[in-house]
Amino acid sequence: MPTIHYLNVLDGDCSAIQHYSGHVTVIDVCNARKENALLEKVMASRAAEEKGLTGNFNQKRYPVNPISYFKSHGITSVFRFIATHPDMDHLDGFKLFCQTFEPANFWDTDNQEEKDFSEETKYDEADWLFYKKLRDSNPETNPKRLTLYADARGKYYNEDENGKAGGDGIHILAPTEELISAANESKDYNDCSYVILYMTDGHRILFGGDSHDKTWEHILSKHKADVKNVDLLIAPHHGRASKRSYEFLDVLKPKMTFFGNAKSEHLAYSAWNYRSLPFITNNQAGCMVVDAGEDLMDLYVTNERFARAANSSTFYSNSHKAYYYGPIL
């Protein structure tokens, strides 16, 4: 059964797809440096009493460690890891994550980013150096490094072994070589971010990375039909209001959007509310798990109180290790 995980990992991003093939795709990683340090806390956490679905459910205080989380879900290896772009909130714990799960394939961009760790930062330079070594290495090293652009086709990610459409249902909408070149020149690497469309059982799930306006100009120019009325959007830039245009939402009109963590004043609530588009944040739900193998995709969340506020008939799923929220309609 294809399953999508959107993890509660502080201010960064980490998503995973469990495919029909048995492959596991992980997109970005954050908060993966200290294995097992926080998992028991998050599973046992209880937010402050709330009324309804509004308010602060405080789940940012209880982040999960992706390594522990994936192990608890029976994930022991990763087929492909996609680094959407070279920001540390998408590479936090990257070294330990790779050492633990030994991904066979590493999707990266030909960015020229350099980072200075001489000033105090919450991130570990070892993760950056490990990433940079892979970025600058021979493509045939382990893991195999792939730099793929929009519309790329290949065995396993969107083709089967015979070259026919299918595979794991992963389609690359961005970046283009032009977007990468522009990002290297401007040193603003959000617009060199991967944007991934995952298609399974008639559902379309869009992973936005940290994509910005130039990326969406390209996508709406070349892939408008592919992204129109999508089922689920993993919000670009975690849902932060980042001085950008939100006109792309008028085409996407997602049935549901997942936001990451940020202070309320930094999230782009108004862009979604203005269009009457539903969204859920990590701070409300904790981790979100989507069962994508049926006619309707079912959503589960790790925060029991939030699940009960949304659905009085909620129940705990042992397989998803989360509480039933309801279908994504």
C-alpha positions as CSV (number, residue, x, y, z in Angstrom):
1,M,0.0,0.0,0.0
2,P,1.6,3.3,-1.0
3,T,2.1,5.5,2.1
4,I,3.3,9.1,2.4
5,H,4.9,10.4,5.6
6,Y,5.3,14.1,6.4
7,L,7.4,14.3,9.6
8,N,7.3,16.9,12.4
9,V,11.0,17.9,12.3
10,L,11.4,21.3,13.9
11,D,11.7,24.1,11.2
12,G,12.9,21.8,8.4
13,D,11.5,19.3,6.0
14,C,11.4,15.5,5.8
15,S,9.0,13.4,3.8
16,A,8.9,9.8,2.7
17,I,7.1,7.6,0.2
18,Q,6.6,3.9,0.6
19,H,6.0,2.6,-2.9
20,Y,4.1,-0.5,-4.2
21,S,7.5,-1.7,-5.4
22,G,8.9,-1.9,-1.9
23,H,11.2,1.1,-2.6
24,V,11.3,3.9,-0.1
25,T,11.9,7.5,-1.3
26,V,13.0,10.1,1.3
27,I,12.8,13.8,0.4
28,D,15.1,15.9,2.6
29,V,16.0,15.3,6.2
30,C,16.0,17.4,9.4
31,N,16.6,16.7,13.1
32,A,18.3,13.4,12.4
33,R,21.5,13.9,14.4
34,K,20.6,12.2,17.7
35,E,19.0,8.9,17.1
36,N,16.2,7.9,19.5
37,A,16.5,11.1,21.6
38,L,13.0,12.4,21.0
39,L,10.8,9.5,19.7
40,E,9.4,8.4,23.0
41,K,8.7,12.0,24.0
42,V,6.7,12.6,20.8
43,M,4.7,9.4,21.1
44,A,3.8,10.2,24.7
45,S,3.2,13.9,24.2
46,R,-0.1,15.6,24.9
47,A,-0.8,19.2,23.9
48,A,-2.5,21.7,26.0
49,E,-6.3,21.6,26.1
50,E,-7.9,23.0,22.9
51,K,-11.3,23.8,21.7
52,G,-12.0,22.8,18.1
53,L,-9.2,22.8,15.4
54,T,-7.9,26.3,16.0
55,G,-5.2,27.3,18.4
56,N,-1.7,26.2,19.3
57,F,-1.4,22.4,19.7
58,N,2.3,22.8,20.6
59,Q,3.6,19.8,18.5
60,K,6.7,21.7,17.5
61,R,7.9,21.1,21.0
62,Y,7.9,17.4,20.3
63,P,9.8,16.8,17.1
64,V,10.6,13.3,15.8
65,N,14.0,12.0,14.8
66,P,13.6,10.6,11.2
67,I,16.0,7.7,11.9
68,S,14.0,6.5,14.9
69,Y,10.7,7.3,13.2
70,F,11.5,5.3,10.0
71,K,12.8,2.3,12.0
72,S,9.6,2.3,14.1
73,H,7.7,2.0,10.8
74,G,9.8,-1.0,9.6
75,I,11.9,1.0,7.2
76,T,15.4,-0.4,7.2
77,S,16.7,0.9,3.9
78,V,16.1,3.7,1.5
79,F,16.2,3.3,-2.3
80,R,16.5,7.0,-3.2
81,F,17.2,10.1,-1.2
82,I,16.3,13.4,-2.8
83,A,18.0,16.6,-1.6
84,T,15.7,19.2,-2.9
85,H,18.3,22.0,-2.5
86,P,21.4,22.8,-0.4
87,D,19.8,24.5,2.7
88,M,20.7,23.0,6.1
89,D,17.2,22.7,7.3
90,H,16.8,20.1,4.5
91,L,20.2,18.4,5.3
92,D,20.2,18.4,9.1
93,G,21.5,14.9,10.2
94,F,22.2,13.9,6.6
95,K,25.5,12.1,7.4
96,L,24.0,9.9,10.1
97,F,20.9,9.3,8.0
98,C,23.0,8.1,5.1
99,Q,25.2,5.9,7.3
100,T,22.1,4.3,8.8
101,F,19.9,3.7,5.7
102,E,22.6,3.6,3.0
103,P,20.4,5.0,0.2
104,A,21.2,3.4,-3.2
105,N,20.5,6.6,-5.1
106,F,21.1,10.2,-4.2
107,W,19.3,12.9,-6.2
108,D,21.0,16.3,-6.1
109,T,21.4,19.5,-8.1
110,D,24.5,20.9,-9.7
111,N,24.5,23.8,-7.3
112,Q,27.7,25.7,-6.3
113,E,26.6,26.6,-2.8
114,E,29.3,27.1,-0.1
115,K,28.7,27.6,3.6
116,D,30.6,29.3,6.3
117,F,30.4,27.6,9.7
118,S,32.8,30.1,11.5
119,E,29.8,31.7,13.2
120,E,27.6,29.9,15.7
121,T,24.8,27.8,14.1
122,K,22.4,25.1,15.3
123,Y,23.6,22.9,12.3
124,D,26.5,20.6,12.2
125,E,29.3,21.3,9.7
126,A,29.9,17.5,9.4
127,D,26.6,17.2,7.6
128,W,27.5,19.9,5.1
129,L,31.0,18.4,4.5
130,F,29.4,15.0,4.0
131,Y,26.9,16.4,1.6
132,K,29.5,18.5,-0.3
133,K,31.7,15.4,-0.7
134,L,28.9,13.5,-2.3
135,R,27.9,16.5,-4.4
136,D,31.4,16.9,-5.8
137,S,32.2,13.2,-6.2
138,N,32.2,10.8,-9.1
139,P,28.5,10.1,-10.0
140,E,29.2,6.3,-9.8
141,T,30.1,6.4,-6.1
142,N,27.9,4.9,-3.5
143,P,25.3,6.2,-3.3
144,K,24.9,6.7,-7.0
145,R,24.5,10.5,-7.5
146,L,21.9,11.6,-10.1
147,T,21.3,15.1,-11.3
148,L,18.0,15.0,-13.0
149,Y,16.0,17.9,-14.6
150,A,12.4,18.5,-15.4
151,D,10.8,15.9,-17.6
152,A,13.5,13.4,-17.0
153,R,12.5,9.8,-17.6
154,G,14.2,6.7,-16.2
155,K,14.0,3.2,-15.0
156,Y,12.4,2.7,-11.6
157,Y,11.4,6.3,-10.9
158,N,8.8,6.7,-13.7
159,E,9.5,3.8,-16.0
160,D,9.5,0.0,-15.4
161,E,12.3,-2.3,-16.4
162,N,11.1,-2.4,-20.0
163,G,11.0,1.4,-20.4
164,K,7.2,1.7,-20.2
165,A,5.6,4.4,-18.1
166,G,5.1,3.5,-14.4
167,G,7.9,2.6,-12.1
168,D,7.5,4.4,-8.7
169,G,5.4,7.2,-10.2
170,I,7.9,10.0,-9.5
171,H,7.8,12.8,-12.1
172,I,10.3,15.8,-12.0
173,L,8.7,19.2,-12.7
174,A,11.7,21.3,-11.7
175,P,14.5,22.3,-11.7
176,T,15.6,23.0,-15.3
177,E,19.2,23.6,-16.3
178,E,18.3,27.3,-16.7
179,L,16.9,27.5,-13.1
180,I,20.1,25.9,-11.8
181,S,22.3,28.3,-13.7
182,A,20.3,31.3,-12.5
183,A,20.5,30.1,-8.9
184,N,24.3,29.6,-9.1
185,E,24.6,33.2,-10.4
186,S,22.2,34.8,-7.8
187,K,23.3,32.5,-4.9
188,D,19.6,32.2,-4.1
189,Y,19.1,28.4,-4.2
190,N,15.4,28.2,-3.6
191,D,14.7,28.3,-7.3
192,C,17.0,25.4,-8.0
193,S,14.8,23.2,-5.8
194,Y,13.4,19.9,-6.9
195,V,9.6,19.9,-7.3
196,I,8.3,16.3,-7.4
197,L,4.9,15.1,-8.6
198,Y,4.1,11.6,-7.2
199,M,1.3,9.8,-9.0
200,T,-0.3,6.6,-7.6
201,D,-3.8,5.1,-7.9
202,G,-5.2,8.1,-9.7
203,H,-3.9,10.5,-6.9
204,R,-1.4,13.3,-7.4
205,I,0.8,14.5,-4.6
206,L,3.1,17.4,-5.1
207,F,6.3,18.0,-3.1
208,G,7.2,21.7,-3.4
209,G,10.7,21.8,-1.8
210,D,11.6,25.4,-1.3
211,S,10.6,26.4,-4.8
212,H,10.0,30.1,-5.5
213,D,8.4,32.3,-8.2
214,K,10.7,31.4,-11.2
215,T,10.1,27.7,-10.6
216,W,6.3,28.1,-10.5
217,E,6.4,30.2,-13.7
218,H,8.1,27.3,-15.4
219,I,5.7,24.7,-13.9
220,L,2.6,26.6,-14.9
221,S,4.0,27.2,-18.3
222,K,5.0,23.5,-19.0
223,H,3.0,21.4,-16.6
224,K,-0.2,23.2,-15.9
225,A,-2.4,20.2,-16.6
226,D,-0.3,18.0,-14.4
227,V,-0.7,20.2,-11.3
228,K,-4.3,21.4,-11.8
229,N,-6.5,20.4,-8.8
230,V,-3.9,18.2,-7.1
231,D,-5.0,16.0,-4.2
232,L,-2.2,16.9,-1.8
233,L,0.4,19.7,-1.7
234,I,3.5,19.7,0.5
235,A,3.7,23.4,0.7
236,P,6.7,25.2,-0.8
237,H,9.1,26.6,1.8
238,H,7.2,24.8,4.6
239,G,4.3,27.1,4.0
240,R,6.2,30.2,5.0
241,A,5.1,33.6,3.7
242,S,8.4,34.3,1.8
243,K,7.6,37.5,-0.2
244,R,6.3,35.5,-3.1
245,S,3.4,35.2,-5.4
246,Y,0.7,32.6,-4.5
247,E,-1.1,32.8,-7.9
248,F,0.0,29.2,-8.5
249,L,-2.7,28.1,-5.9
250,D,-5.4,29.3,-8.3
251,V,-4.3,26.4,-10.6
252,L,-3.3,23.8,-8.0
253,K,-6.4,24.2,-5.8
254,P,-5.1,21.4,-3.5
255,K,-7.7,19.4,-1.6
256,M,-5.2,19.5,1.3
257,T,-1.9,21.2,2.0
258,F,0.7,20.3,4.6
259,F,2.6,23.1,6.3
260,G,5.8,22.6,8.3
261,N,6.6,24.4,11.6
262,A,7.1,28.2,11.9
263,K,5.7,30.9,14.1
264,S,2.2,31.8,13.1
265,E,3.2,35.3,11.8
266,H,5.6,33.6,9.4
267,L,3.1,31.2,7.8
268,A,1.1,32.1,4.7
269,Y,-2.2,31.3,6.2
270,S,-3.9,34.2,4.3
271,A,-3.0,32.9,0.9
272,W,-4.8,29.6,1.6
273,N,-7.7,31.2,3.6
274,Y,-8.3,33.7,0.9
275,R,-8.9,30.8,-1.5
276,S,-10.8,28.7,1.0
277,L,-8.1,26.0,0.7
278,P,-7.7,23.6,3.7
279,F,-4.3,23.1,5.3
280,I,-2.8,21.4,8.4
281,T,0.5,22.3,10.1
282,N,3.0,20.0,11.9
283,N,2.4,22.1,15.0
284,Q,-1.2,20.9,15.0
285,A,-0.9,17.4,13.8
286,G,2.6,16.3,14.7
287,C,3.5,13.8,11.9
288,M,1.1,13.2,9.1
289,V,0.6,9.8,7.4
290,V,-1.4,9.4,4.2
291,D,-2.7,6.0,3.0
292,A,-2.8,6.6,-0.8
293,G,-3.9,3.2,-2.0
294,E,-7.7,3.6,-2.0
295,D,-10.2,5.7,-4.0
296,L,-10.0,8.3,-1.2
297,M,-6.7,9.0,0.5
298,D,-6.9,8.6,4.3
299,L,-5.0,10.9,6.6
300,Y,-3.6,9.9,10.0
301,V,-1.9,12.2,12.5
302,T,0.3,11.4,15.6
303,N,-1.3,14.1,17.8
304,E,-4.3,12.3,19.3
305,R,-5.9,15.5,20.6
306,F,-5.9,17.1,17.2
307,A,-7.4,13.9,15.7
308,R,-10.2,13.9,18.2
309,A,-10.9,17.5,17.6
310,A,-11.3,16.8,13.9
311,N,-13.0,13.4,14.2
312,S,-14.8,12.2,17.3
313,S,-14.7,8.6,15.9
314,T,-11.0,8.6,15.5
315,F,-9.1,5.4,16.2
316,Y,-5.4,4.4,16.5
317,S,-3.8,2.6,13.6
318,N,-1.1,0.2,14.6
319,S,0.2,0.0,11.1
320,H,0.5,3.8,10.7
321,K,1.2,4.5,14.3
322,A,-1.1,7.4,14.2
323,Y,-4.7,8.4,14.8
324,Y,-7.3,8.6,12.0
325,Y,-8.1,12.1,10.9
326,G,-10.4,11.4,8.0
327,P,-10.3,11.2,4.2
328,I,-8.8,13.9,2.0
329,L,-11.8,15.1,0.0
